Structures are given as C-alpha cells and as structure tokens.
Amino acid sequence: MTIADFRRIALSLEGAEESSHMGSPDFRVGGRIFATLASQKQGYGNLMLTPEQQSAFVEEQPEIFLPIAGGWGRMGATHIRLSEANEDVLTGALRAAWQVRKEKNTKVIRRKRALQRNLQK
C-alpha cells in the first residue's frame, strides 16, 4: 500500500475529512483525528487505536503494526507499515481507528448534553 492508498481509504469512511496537524496530513471524523500521515517519510501511516486494539494488531501481525514510541504509543497510537499491508488490512485498520473516534465523539456529545441539562435546572 502507498500514502495515496492510505488517503483514499481514510477519506472513503463516512464523514472523514483531511486536515493538517503540525504540518502533517491527518484524517478526522467529527473534527477529531483518527489517523495521520505524520510518519509517511518512514513509510508509516498512524492509527489512533485503543491500547487493547493496538496489542491485538501487533500480536497478530507484528511485521505490519508497531506502537508509536512514547506516551502516544502507550495510549494506542500505532504505526502501520504501508509497504507490508494489503488493501484489506489497511481498510480494516483505518476502519477500526475511525470507529474508535466516532464512539469517543458520541460519548463527548452525550456528556455535553447532560452537562447542559444540569446547568438548565
């Protein structure tokens, strides 16, 4: 897979938009990042997964997935080696990151609505 494939698949997900963070392309749903191309020069795409998902991906396919170094990696940020991935693997990984972000967005919206209701009482 290539950077162009990563971009094409990421943007095919419902509500996904390309933006930029710290000078690197990122992909967002609901205004929040689910994937980036911050490591594209090293041949990686980056996925914002849960730590549990990251562990499963890395355990199942260590030649394709590896945690990003440092604190971001401990929170689930994961590299995908594009040259080793095929279309199905890349699509599944991007869809997983997109789904995590959508679920987090929904939780934030619910909390904000609950807070607004409490403030109106």
N, CA, C and O atoms as a printed pandas DataFrame, in Angstrom:
     atom_number atom_name residue_name chain_id  residue_number  x_coord  y_coord  z_coord
0              1         N          MET        A               1    0.834   -1.175    0.000
1              2        CA          MET        A               1    0.000    0.000    0.000
2              3         C          MET        A               1    0.887    1.250    0.000
3              4         O          MET        A               1    2.071    1.194    0.332
4              5         N          THR        A               2    0.292    2.355   -0.374
5              6        CA          THR        A               2    1.023    3.607   -0.505
6              7         C          THR        A               2    0.335    4.711    0.309
7              8         O          THR        A               2   -0.747    4.516    0.864
8              9         N          ILE        A               3    0.982    5.856    0.362
9             10        CA          ILE        A               3    0.392    7.034    1.002
10            11         C          ILE        A               3   -0.931    7.378    0.316
11            12         O          ILE        A               3   -1.912    7.709    0.982
12            13         N          ALA        A               4   -0.955    7.301   -1.008
13            14        CA          ALA        A               4   -2.182    7.591   -1.762
14            15         C          ALA        A               4   -3.295    6.613   -1.388
15            16         O          ALA        A               4   -4.455    7.007   -1.278
16            17         N          ASP        A               5   -2.947    5.340   -1.193
17            18        CA          ASP        A               5   -3.948    4.351   -0.782
18            19         C          ASP        A               5   -4.485    4.677    0.610
19            20         O          ASP        A               5   -5.691    4.616    0.849
20            21         N          PHE        A               6   -3.584    5.020    1.520
21            22        CA          PHE        A               6   -3.980    5.386    2.888
22            23         C          PHE        A               6   -4.978    6.541    2.836
23            24         O          PHE        A               6   -6.028    6.488    3.476
24            25         N          ARG        A               7   -4.649    7.574    2.079
25            26        CA          ARG        A               7   -5.502    8.754    1.951
26            27         C          ARG        A               7   -6.855    8.373    1.333
27            28         O          ARG        A               7   -7.901    8.786    1.833
28            29         N          ARG        A               8   -6.836    7.601    0.266
29            30        CA          ARG        A               8   -8.064    7.198   -0.429
30            31         C          ARG        A               8   -8.988    6.422    0.499
31            32         O          ARG        A               8  -10.186    6.698    0.562
32            33         N          ILE        A               9   -8.437    5.458    1.213
33            34        CA          ILE        A               9   -9.254    4.624    2.094
34            35         C          ILE        A               9   -9.760    5.438    3.280
35            36         O          ILE        A               9  -10.930    5.334    3.647
36            37         N          ALA        A              10   -8.892    6.244    3.879
37            38        CA          ALA        A              10   -9.310    7.065    5.023
38            39         C          ALA        A              10  -10.465    7.984    4.620
39            40         O          ALA        A              10  -11.435    8.124    5.365
40            41         N          LEU        A              11  -10.366    8.598    3.464
41            42        CA          LEU        A              11  -11.399    9.540    3.022
42            43         C          LEU        A              11  -12.667    8.853    2.538
43            44         O          LEU        A              11  -13.695    9.507    2.358
44            45         N          SER        A              12  -12.607    7.538    2.325
45            46        CA          SER        A              12  -13.806    6.805    1.916
46            47         C          SER        A              12  -14.724    6.510    3.102
47            48         O          SER        A              12  -15.876    6.121    2.907
48            49         N          LEU        A              13  -14.233    6.689    4.316
49            50        CA          LEU        A              13  -15.029    6.411    5.507
50            51         C          LEU        A              13  -16.013    7.555    5.746
51            52         O          LEU        A              13  -15.677    8.724    5.562
52            53         N          GLU        A              14  -17.216    7.207    6.152
53            54        CA          GLU        A              14  -18.286    8.181    6.299
54            55         C          GLU        A              14  -17.890    9.341    7.210
55            56         O          GLU        A              14  -17.461    9.139    8.346
56            57         N          GLY        A              15  -18.043   10.550    6.692
57            58        CA          GLY        A              15  -17.763   11.754    7.472
58            59         C          GLY        A              15  -16.301   12.116    7.598
59            60         O          GLY        A              15  -15.971   13.108    8.248
60            61         N          ALA        A              16  -15.402   11.334    6.990
61            62        CA          ALA        A              16  -13.967   11.597    7.122
62            63         C          ALA        A              16  -13.559   12.809    6.291
63            64         O          ALA        A              16  -14.034   13.016    5.175
64            65         N          GLU        A              17  -12.667   13.595    6.872
65            66        CA          GLU        A              17  -12.131   14.776    6.211
66            67         C          GLU        A              17  -10.626   14.831    6.426
67            68         O          GLU        A              17  -10.118   14.414    7.466
68            69         N          GLU        A              18   -9.925   15.350    5.429
69            70        CA          GLU        A              18   -8.488   15.550    5.584
70            71         C          GLU        A              18   -8.237   16.949    6.112
71            72         O          GLU        A              18   -8.879   17.912    5.693
72            73         N          SER        A              19   -7.297   17.048    7.034
73            74        CA          SER        A              19   -6.891   18.318    7.605
74            75         C          SER        A              19   -5.373   18.270    7.791
75            76         O          SER        A              19   -4.691   17.492    7.124
76            77         N          SER        A              20   -4.853   19.084    8.677
77            78        CA          SER        A              20   -3.426   19.096    8.930
78            79         C          SER        A              20   -3.179   19.379   10.400
79            80         O          SER        A              20   -3.870   20.185   11.023
80            81         N          HIS        A              21   -2.173   18.694   10.941
81            82        CA          HIS        A              21   -1.773   18.911   12.329
82            83         C          HIS        A              21   -0.256   18.934   12.375
83            84         O          HIS        A              21    0.394   17.972   11.964
84            85         N          MET        A              22    0.313   20.022   12.871
85            86        CA          MET        A              22    1.765   20.160   12.971
86            87         C          MET        A              22    2.438   19.943   11.612
87            88         O          MET        A              22    3.531   19.380   11.540
88            89         N          GLY        A              23    1.788   20.385   10.544
89            90        CA          GLY        A              23    2.355   20.298    9.207
90            91         C          GLY        A              23    2.211   18.958    8.518
91            92         O          GLY        A              23    2.752   18.772    7.428
92            93         N          SER        A              24    1.499   18.016    9.118
93            94        CA          SER        A              24    1.312   16.696    8.525
94            95         C          SER        A              24   -0.168   16.441    8.252
95            96         O          SER        A              24   -1.028   16.890    9.010
96            97         N          PRO        A              25   -0.463   15.723    7.172
97            98        CA          PRO        A              25   -1.864   15.395    6.897
98            99         C          PRO        A              25   -2.456   14.542    8.013
99           100         O          PRO        A              25   -1.809   13.640    8.546
100          101         N          ASP        A              26   -3.708   14.856    8.349
101          102        CA          ASP        A              26   -4.435   13.995    9.279
102          103         C          ASP        A              26   -5.843   13.781    8.746
103          104         O          ASP        A              26   -6.301   14.469    7.834
104          105         N          PHE        A              27   -6.510   12.810    9.342
105          106        CA          PHE        A              27   -7.847   12.435    8.903
106          107         C          PHE        A              27   -8.740   12.446   10.125
107          108         O          PHE        A              27   -8.420   11.862   11.160
108          109         N          ARG        A              28   -9.883   13.134    9.980
109          110        CA          ARG        A              28  -10.741   13.398   11.117
110          111         C          ARG        A              28  -12.174   12.979   10.814
111          112         O          ARG        A              28  -12.614   12.947    9.665
112          113         N          VAL        A              29  -12.874   12.665   11.880
113          114        CA          VAL        A              29  -14.321   12.485   11.824
114          115         C          VAL        A              29  -14.885   13.263   12.997
115          116         O          VAL        A              29  -14.408   13.132   14.124
116          117         N          GLY        A              30  -15.896   14.070   12.734
117          118        CA          GLY        A              30  -16.426   14.923   13.786
118          119         C          GLY        A              30  -15.410   15.921   14.294
119          120         O          GLY        A              30  -15.482   16.352   15.444
120          121         N          GLY        A              31  -14.464   16.293   13.450
121          122        CA          GLY        A              31  -13.447   17.273   13.821
122          123         C          GLY        A              31  -12.297   16.724   14.650
123          124         O          GLY        A              31  -11.418   17.484   15.055
124          125         N          ARG        A              32  -12.282   15.420   14.912
125          126        CA          ARG        A              32  -11.249   14.807   15.756
126          127         C          ARG        A              32  -10.439   13.783   14.960
127          128         O          ARG        A              32  -10.986   13.085   14.107
128          129         N          ILE        A              33   -9.151   13.695   15.234
129          130        CA          ILE        A              33   -8.222   12.857   14.470
130          131         C          ILE        A              33   -8.412   11.373   14.772
131          132         O          ILE        A              33   -8.527   10.967   15.928
132          133         N          PHE        A              34   -8.442   10.559   13.688
133          134        CA          PHE        A              34   -8.412    9.103   13.839
134          135         C          PHE        A              34   -7.193    8.483   13.159
135          136         O          PHE        A              34   -6.860    7.331   13.436
136          137         N          ALA        A              35   -6.523    9.224   12.274
137          138        CA          ALA        A              35   -5.332    8.712   11.590
138          139         C          ALA        A              35   -4.520    9.890   11.073
139          140         O          ALA        A              35   -5.053   10.974   10.836
140          141         N          THR        A              36   -3.205    9.657   10.899
141          142        CA          THR        A              36   -2.344   10.708   10.359
142          143         C          THR        A              36   -1.318   10.105    9.408
143          144         O          THR        A              36   -1.121    8.891    9.339
144          145         N          LEU        A              37   -0.682   11.002    8.690
145          146        CA          LEU        A              37    0.471   10.635    7.852
146          147         C          LEU        A              37    1.717   11.353    8.364
147          148         O          LEU        A              37    2.589   11.722    7.578
148          149         N          ALA        A              38    1.802   11.549    9.670
149          150        CA          ALA        A              38    2.932   12.241   10.280
150          151         C          ALA        A              38    4.244   11.479   10.089
151          152         O          ALA        A              38    5.316   12.081   10.152
152          153         N          SER        A              39    4.178   10.174    9.860
153          154        CA          SER        A              39    5.385    9.355    9.695
154          155         C          SER        A              39    5.510    8.803    8.286
155          156         O          SER        A              39    6.122    7.755    8.075
156          157         N          GLN        A              40    4.940    9.498    7.333
157          158        CA          GLN        A              40    4.949    8.998    5.956
158          159         C          GLN        A              40    6.367    8.880    5.379
159          160         O          GLN        A              40    6.616    8.003    4.552
160          161         N          LYS        A              41    7.288    9.737    5.795
161          162        CA          LYS        A              41    8.664    9.647    5.280
162          163         C          LYS        A              41    9.341    8.346    5.693
163          164         O          LYS        A              41   10.261    7.878    5.024
164          165         N          GLN        A              42    8.879    7.762    6.804
165          166        CA          GLN        A              42    9.412    6.474    7.262
166          167         C          GLN        A              42    8.607    5.299    6.696
167          168         O          GLN        A              42    8.895    4.141    6.998
168          169         N          GLY        A              43    7.598    5.604    5.877
169          170        CA          GLY        A              43    6.781    4.558    5.261
170          171         C          GLY        A              43    5.603    4.100    6.104
171          172         O          GLY        A              43    5.023    3.046    5.848
172          173         N          TYR        A              44    5.248    4.901    7.119
173          174        CA          TYR        A              44    4.162    4.538    8.019
174          175         C          TYR        A              44    2.950    5.446    7.837
175          176         O          TYR        A              44    3.069    6.617    7.480
176          177         N          GLY        A              45    1.796    4.871    8.091
177          178        CA          GLY        A              45    0.599    5.618    8.423
178          179         C          GLY        A              45    0.427    5.455    9.918
179          180         O          GLY        A              45    0.962    4.510   10.498
180          181         N          ASN        A              46   -0.304    6.348   10.553
181          182        CA          ASN        A              46   -0.529    6.276   12.001
182          183         C          ASN        A              46   -2.012    6.145   12.277
183          184         O          ASN        A              46   -2.837    6.813   11.655
184          185         N          LEU        A              47   -2.340    5.274   13.218
185          186        CA          LEU        A              47   -3.720    4.992   13.583
186          187         C          LEU        A              47   -3.922    5.290   15.060
187          188         O          LEU        A              47   -3.056    4.981   15.879
188          189         N          MET        A              48   -5.036    5.877   15.401
189          190        CA          MET        A              48   -5.366    6.161   16.800
190          191         C          MET        A              48   -6.315    5.056   17.278
191          192         O          MET        A              48   -7.535    5.166   17.151
192          193         N          LEU        A              49   -5.733    4.007   17.823
193          194        CA          LEU        A              49   -6.481    2.851   18.306
194          195         C          LEU        A              49   -6.562    2.871   19.827
195          196         O          LEU        A              49   -5.956    3.727   20.472
196          197         N          THR        A              50   -7.304    1.937   20.397
197          198        CA          THR        A              50   -7.253    1.754   21.847
198          199         C          THR        A              50   -6.004    0.919   22.147
199          200         O          THR        A              50   -5.503    0.225   21.262
200          201         N          PRO        A              51   -5.502    0.976   23.368
201          202        CA          PRO        A              51   -4.354    0.121   23.708
202          203         C          PRO        A              51   -4.644   -1.371   23.486
203          204         O          PRO        A              51   -3.758   -2.126   23.085
204          205         N          GLU        A              52   -5.874   -1.783   23.745
205          206        CA          GLU        A              52   -6.238   -3.188   23.550
206          207         C          GLU        A              52   -6.229   -3.560   22.073
207          208         O          GLU        A              52   -5.742   -4.630   21.706
208          209         N          GLN        A              53   -6.755   -2.698   21.235
209          210        CA          GLN        A              53   -6.722   -2.954   19.790
210          211         C          GLN        A              53   -5.283   -2.991   19.291
211          212         O          GLN        A              53   -4.904   -3.868   18.515
212          213         N          GLN        A              54   -4.487   -2.023   19.750
213          214        CA          GLN        A              54   -3.089   -1.978   19.349
214          215         C          GLN        A              54   -2.409   -3.296   19.678
215          216         O          GLN        A              54   -1.717   -3.866   18.834
216          217         N          SER        A              55   -2.598   -3.777   20.883
217          218        CA          SER        A              55   -1.986   -5.028   21.313
218          219         C          SER        A              55   -2.403   -6.186   20.407
219          220         O          SER        A              55   -1.569   -7.004   20.021
220          221         N          ALA        A              56   -3.676   -6.255   20.073
221          222        CA          ALA        A              56   -4.169   -7.331   19.206
222          223         C          ALA        A              56   -3.577   -7.228   17.804
223          224         O          ALA        A              56   -3.142   -8.234   17.243
224          225         N          PHE        A              57   -3.555   -6.028   17.233
225          226        CA          PHE        A              57   -2.995   -5.839   15.891
226          227         C          PHE        A              57   -1.517   -6.220   15.870
227          228         O          PHE        A              57   -1.069   -6.940   14.978
228          229         N          VAL        A              58   -0.761   -5.732   16.859
229          230        CA          VAL        A              58    0.680   -6.001   16.907
230          231         C          VAL        A              58    0.941   -7.493   17.116
231          232         O          VAL        A              58    1.832   -8.060   16.484
232          233         N          GLU        A              59    0.177   -8.122   17.989
233          234        CA          GLU        A              59    0.366   -9.552   18.249
234          235         C          GLU        A              59    0.056  -10.386   17.013
235          236         O          GLU        A              59    0.765  -11.346   16.710
236          237         N          GLU        A              60   -1.009  -10.018   16.299
237          238        CA          GLU        A              60   -1.428  -10.790   15.129
238          239         C          GLU        A              60   -0.521  -10.569   13.927
239          240         O          GLU        A              60   -0.241  -11.510   13.184
240          241         N          GLN        A              61   -0.054   -9.324   13.722
241          242        CA          GLN        A              61    0.751   -9.011   12.534
242          243         C          GLN        A              61    1.884   -8.045   12.887
243          244         O          GLN        A              61    1.840   -6.877   12.501
244          245         N          PRO        A              62    2.899   -8.522   13.618
245          246        CA          PRO        A              62    3.986   -7.635   14.053
246          247         C          PRO        A              62    4.834   -7.100   12.898
247          248         O          PRO        A              62    5.546   -6.110   13.065
248          249         N          GLU        A              63    4.766   -7.731   11.754
249          250        CA          GLU        A              63    5.501   -7.226   10.599
250          251         C          GLU        A              63    4.814   -6.014    9.970
251          252         O          GLU        A              63    5.414   -5.311    9.157
252          253         N          ILE        A              64    3.558   -5.772   10.345
253          254        CA          ILE        A              64    2.782   -4.662    9.776
254          255         C          ILE        A              64    2.545   -3.551   10.800
255          256         O          ILE        A              64    2.610   -2.371   10.455
256          257         N          PHE        A              65    2.275   -3.912   12.039
257          258        CA          PHE        A              65    1.892   -2.937   13.062
258          259         C          PHE        A              65    2.943   -2.832   14.157
259          260         O          PHE        A              65    3.529   -3.838   14.556
260          261         N          LEU        A              66    3.184   -1.615   14.647
261          262        CA          LEU        A              66    4.038   -1.416   15.804
262          263         C          LEU        A              66    3.592   -0.164   16.540
263          264         O          LEU        A              66    3.145    0.801   15.920
264          265         N          PRO        A              67    3.714   -0.179   17.868
265          266        CA          PRO        A              67    3.318    1.003   18.641
266          267         C          PRO        A              67    4.207    2.193   18.299
267          268         O          PRO        A              67    5.403    2.037   18.052
268          269         N          ILE        A              68    3.619    3.366   18.288
269          270        CA          ILE        A              68    4.395    4.594   18.177
270          271         C          ILE        A              68    5.150    4.756   19.503
271          272         O          ILE        A              68    4.605    4.456   20.565
272          273         N          ALA        A              69    6.377    5.220   19.443
273          274        CA          ALA        A              69    7.204    5.363   20.652
274          275         C          ALA        A              69    6.603    6.370   21.622
275          276         O          ALA        A              69    5.950    7.331   21.214
276          277         N          GLY        A              70    6.830    6.139   22.905
277          278        CA          GLY        A              70    6.469    7.099   23.942
278          279         C          GLY        A              70    5.030    7.019   24.401
279          280         O          GLY        A              70    4.353    6.005   24.229
280          281         N          GLY        A              71    4.581    8.112   24.987
281          282        CA          GLY        A              71    3.258    8.178   25.591
282          283         C          GLY        A              71    2.115    7.977   24.614
283          284         O          GLY        A              71    1.119    7.336   24.949
284          285         N          TRP        A              72    2.246    8.517   23.408
285          286        CA          TRP        A              72    1.190    8.321   22.419
286          287         C          TRP        A              72    1.013    6.838   22.122
287          288         O          TRP        A              72   -0.112    6.352   22.007
288          289         N          GLY        A              73    2.109    6.133   22.000
289          290        CA          GLY        A              73    2.038    4.700   21.744
290          291         C          GLY        A              73    1.392    3.945   22.889
291          292         O          GLY        A              73    0.629    3.006   22.661
292          293         N          ARG        A              74    1.687    4.344   24.121
293          294        CA          ARG        A              74    1.062    3.690   25.273
294          295         C          ARG        A              74   -0.441    3.938   25.319
295          296         O          ARG        A              74   -1.176    3.170   25.940
296          297         N          MET        A              75   -0.904    4.999   24.669
297          298        CA          MET        A              75   -2.341    5.301   24.621
298          299         C          MET        A              75   -3.024    4.668   23.399
299          300         O          MET        A              75   -4.227    4.842   23.204
300          301         N          GLY        A              76   -2.260    3.934   22.578
301          302        CA          GLY        A              76   -2.860    3.228   21.447
302          303         C          GLY        A              76   -2.445    3.712   20.071
303          304         O          GLY        A              76   -2.811    3.095   19.070
304          305         N          ALA        A              77   -1.687    4.803   19.993
305          306        CA          ALA        A              77   -1.237    5.288   18.684
306          307         C          ALA        A              77   -0.304    4.247   18.064
307          308         O          ALA        A              77    0.654    3.798   18.693
308          309         N          THR        A              78   -0.602    3.877   16.828
309          310        CA          THR        A              78    0.034    2.717   16.202
310          311         C          THR        A              78    0.486    3.035   14.786
311          312         O          THR        A              78   -0.260    3.627   14.005
312          313         N          HIS        A              79    1.725    2.637   14.454
313          314        CA          HIS        A              79    2.204    2.714   13.070
314          315         C          HIS        A              79    1.678    1.512   12.294
315          316         O          HIS        A              79    1.542    0.416   12.838
316          317         N          ILE        A              80    1.385    1.737   11.013
317          318        CA          ILE        A              80    1.131    0.649   10.083
318          319         C          ILE        A              80    2.152    0.784    8.952
319          320         O          ILE        A              80    2.239    1.825    8.300
320          321         N          ARG        A              81    2.921   -0.280    8.732
321          322        CA          ARG        A              81    3.916   -0.285    7.652
322          323         C          ARG        A              81    3.179   -0.468    6.333
323          324         O          ARG        A              81    2.701   -1.558    6.020
324          325         N          LEU        A              82    3.094    0.603    5.572
325          326        CA          LEU        A              82    2.286    0.574    4.356
326          327         C          LEU        A              82    2.798   -0.426    3.333
327          328         O          LEU        A              82    2.005   -1.066    2.643
328          329         N          SER        A              83    4.107   -0.566    3.227
329          330        CA          SER        A              83    4.671   -1.481    2.216
330          331         C          SER        A              83    4.350   -2.941    2.515
331          332         O          SER        A              83    4.397   -3.781    1.616
332          333         N          GLU        A              84    4.022   -3.253    3.772
333          334        CA          GLU        A              84    3.717   -4.629    4.164
334          335         C          GLU        A              84    2.219   -4.924    4.189
335          336         O          GLU        A              84    1.816   -6.087    4.192
336          337         N          ALA        A              85    1.400   -3.887    4.206
337          338        CA          ALA        A              85   -0.048   -4.059    4.330
338          339         C          ALA        A              85   -0.690   -4.279    2.962
339          340         O          ALA        A              85   -0.190   -3.803    1.942
340          341         N          ASN        A              86   -1.798   -5.005    2.959
341          342        CA          ASN        A              86   -2.602   -5.105    1.743
342          343         C          ASN        A              86   -3.869   -4.270    1.935
343          344         O          ASN        A              86   -4.084   -3.703    3.006
344          345         N          GLU        A              87   -4.683   -4.196    0.927
345          346        CA          GLU        A              87   -5.889   -3.350    0.955
346          347         C          GLU        A              87   -6.831   -3.735    2.103
347          348         O          GLU        A              87   -7.347   -2.863    2.802
348          349         N          ASP        A              88   -7.050   -5.027    2.294
349          350        CA          ASP        A              88   -7.966   -5.468    3.352
350          351         C          ASP        A              88   -7.450   -5.096    4.741
351          352         O          ASP        A              88   -8.217   -4.637    5.587
352          353         N          VAL        A              89   -6.161   -5.294    4.975
353          354        CA          VAL        A              89   -5.571   -4.978    6.280
354          355         C          VAL        A              89   -5.627   -3.476    6.537
355          356         O          VAL        A              89   -6.018   -3.043    7.620
356          357         N          LEU        A              90   -5.239   -2.687    5.547
357          358        CA          LEU        A              90   -5.250   -1.232    5.711
358          359         C          LEU        A              90   -6.674   -0.724    5.912
359          360         O          LEU        A              90   -6.915    0.127    6.768
360          361         N          THR        A              91   -7.600   -1.235    5.141
361          362        CA          THR        A              91   -9.001   -0.816    5.285
362          363         C          THR        A              91   -9.528   -1.173    6.665
363          364         O          THR        A              91  -10.173   -0.349    7.313
364          365         N          GLY        A              92   -9.264   -2.386    7.120
365          366        CA          GLY        A              92   -9.729   -2.800    8.438
366          367         C          GLY        A              92   -9.127   -1.976    9.553
367          368         O          GLY        A              92   -9.820   -1.624   10.507
368          369         N          ALA        A              93   -7.844   -1.662    9.447
369          370        CA          ALA        A              93   -7.162   -0.884   10.479
370          371         C          ALA        A              93   -7.687    0.555   10.514
371          372         O          ALA        A              93   -7.938    1.100   11.589
372          373         N          LEU        A              94   -7.851    1.163    9.347
373          374        CA          LEU        A              94   -8.393    2.523    9.305
374          375         C          LEU        A              94   -9.829    2.549    9.809
375          376         O          LEU        A              94  -10.221    3.473   10.522
376          377         N          ARG        A              95  -10.610    1.548    9.446
377          378        CA          ARG        A              95  -11.998    1.477    9.918
378          379         C          ARG        A              95  -12.034    1.340   11.446
379          380         O          ARG        A              95  -12.882    1.947   12.099
380          381         N          ALA        A              96  -11.130    0.557   12.010
381          382        CA          ALA        A              96  -11.073    0.400   13.470
382          383         C          ALA        A              96  -10.775    1.741   14.141
383          384         O          ALA        A              96  -11.430    2.103   15.118
384          385         N          ALA        A              97   -9.796    2.475   13.623
385          386        CA          ALA        A              97   -9.442    3.778   14.197
386          387         C          ALA        A              97  -10.594    4.772   14.045
387          388         O          ALA        A              97  -10.883    5.537   14.966
388          389         N          TRP        A              98  -11.244    4.760   12.892
389          390        CA          TRP        A              98  -12.394    5.630   12.626
390          391         C          TRP        A              98  -13.523    5.328   13.611
391          392         O          TRP        A              98  -14.154    6.244   14.139
392          393         N          GLN        A              99  -13.775    4.043   13.857
393          394        CA          GLN        A              99  -14.840    3.634   14.767
394          395         C          GLN        A              99  -14.537    4.070   16.208
395          396         O          GLN        A              99  -15.427    4.533   16.921
396          397         N          VAL        A             100  -13.289    3.921   16.624
397          398        CA          VAL        A             100  -12.893    4.380   17.964
398          399         C          VAL        A             100  -13.200    5.873   18.108
399          400         O          VAL        A             100  -13.772    6.307   19.107
400          401         N          ARG        A             101  -12.815    6.641   17.106
401          402        CA          ARG        A             101  -13.034    8.095   17.166
402          403         C          ARG        A             101  -14.519    8.429   17.190
403          404         O          ARG        A             101  -14.945    9.299   17.950
404          405         N          LYS        A             102  -15.315    7.744   16.361
405          406        CA          LYS        A             102  -16.755    8.004   16.338
406          407         C          LYS        A             102  -17.378    7.702   17.699
407          408         O          LYS        A             102  -18.224    8.458   18.175
408          409         N          GLU        A             103  -16.968    6.609   18.321
409          410        CA          GLU        A             103  -17.501    6.250   19.641
410          411         C          GLU        A             103  -17.110    7.284   20.691
411          412         O          GLU        A             103  -17.932    7.665   21.525
412          413         N          LYS        A             104  -15.860    7.737   20.653
413          414        CA          LYS        A             104  -15.422    8.765   21.603
414          415         C          LYS        A             104  -16.200   10.059   21.377
415          416         O          LYS        A             104  -16.593   10.720   22.338
416          417         N          ASN        A             105  -16.425   10.426   20.113
417          418        CA          ASN        A             105  -17.184   11.637   19.800
418          419         C          ASN        A             105  -18.591   11.550   20.374
419          420         O          ASN        A             105  -19.100   12.527   20.925
420          421         N          THR        A             106  -19.218   10.393   20.248
421          422        CA          THR        A             106  -20.573   10.198   20.755
422          423         C          THR        A             106  -20.606   10.363   22.272
423          424         O          THR        A             106  -21.527   10.979   22.808
424          425         N          LYS        A             107  -19.614    9.820   22.961
425          426        CA          LYS        A             107  -19.551    9.949   24.421
426          427         C          LYS        A             107  -19.396   11.408   24.836
427          428         O          LYS        A             107  -20.027   11.850   25.797
428          429         N          VAL        A             108  -18.566   12.156   24.122
429          430        CA          VAL        A             108  -18.351   13.573   24.440
430          431         C          VAL        A             108  -19.647   14.352   24.231
431          432         O          VAL        A             108  -19.997   15.198   25.054
432          433         N          ILE        A             109  -20.352   14.079   23.152
433          434        CA          ILE        A             109  -21.615   14.769   22.872
434          435         C          ILE        A             109  -22.627   14.484   23.975
435          436         O          ILE        A             109  -23.322   15.391   24.432
436          437         N          ARG        A             110  -22.713   13.223   24.405
437          438        CA          ARG        A             110  -23.649   12.868   25.477
438          439         C          ARG        A             110  -23.301   13.589   26.777
439          440         O          ARG        A             110  -24.189   14.085   27.470
440          441         N          ARG        A             111  -22.006   13.647   27.111
441          442        CA          ARG        A             111  -21.595   14.336   28.335
442          443         C          ARG        A             111  -21.944   15.824   28.276
443          444         O          ARG        A             111  -22.414   16.395   29.259
444          445         N          LYS        A             112  -21.709   16.452   27.111
445          446        CA          LYS        A             112  -22.014   17.872   26.966
446          447         C          LYS        A             112  -23.508   18.124   27.113
447          448         O          LYS        A             112  -23.916   19.091   27.755
448          449         N          ARG        A             113  -24.327   17.254   26.518
449          450        CA          ARG        A             113  -25.778   17.415   26.630
450          451         C          ARG        A             113  -26.230   17.249   28.078
451          452         O          ARG        A             113  -27.076   18.005   28.555
452          453         N          ALA        A             114  -25.677   16.273   28.772
453          454        CA          ALA        A             114  -26.034   16.057   30.176
454          455         C          ALA        A             114  -25.634   17.266   31.015
455          456         O          ALA        A             114  -26.396   17.702   31.877
456          457         N          LEU        A             115  -24.454   17.803   30.769
457          458        CA          LEU        A             115  -23.994   18.985   31.494
458          459         C          LEU        A             115  -24.919   20.171   31.228
459          460         O          LEU        A             115  -25.274   20.902   32.153
460          461         N          GLN        A             116  -25.308   20.363   29.972
461          462        CA          GLN        A             116  -26.218   21.461   29.632
462          463         C          GLN        A             116  -27.563   21.300   30.341
463          464         O          GLN        A             116  -28.118   22.279   30.841
464          465         N          ARG        A             117  -28.094   20.066   30.389
465          466        CA          ARG        A             117  -29.366   19.824   31.082
466          467         C          ARG        A             117  -29.223   20.149   32.579
467          468         O          ARG        A             117  -30.114   20.752   33.177
468          469         N          ASN        A             118  -28.105   19.745   33.166
469          470        CA          ASN        A             118  -27.878   20.016   34.584
470          471         C          ASN        A             118  -27.754   21.511   34.858
471          472         O          ASN        A             118  -28.210   21.991   35.895
472          473         N          LEU        A             119  -27.146   22.239   33.945
473          474        CA          LEU        A             119  -26.987   23.685   34.118
474          475         C          LEU        A             119  -28.314   24.415   33.959
475          476         O          LEU        A             119  -28.498   25.489   34.532
476          477         N          GLN        A             120  -29.227   23.858   33.201
477          478        CA          GLN        A             120  -30.517   24.487   32.964
478          479         C          GLN        A             120  -31.487   24.264   34.117
479          480         O          GLN        A             120  -32.508   24.946   34.202
480          481         N          LYS        A             121  -31.190   23.334   34.993
481          482        CA          LYS        A             121  -32.089   23.036   36.128
482          483         C          LYS        A             121  -31.989   24.067   37.207
483          484         O          LYS        A             121  -32.675   23.964   38.224
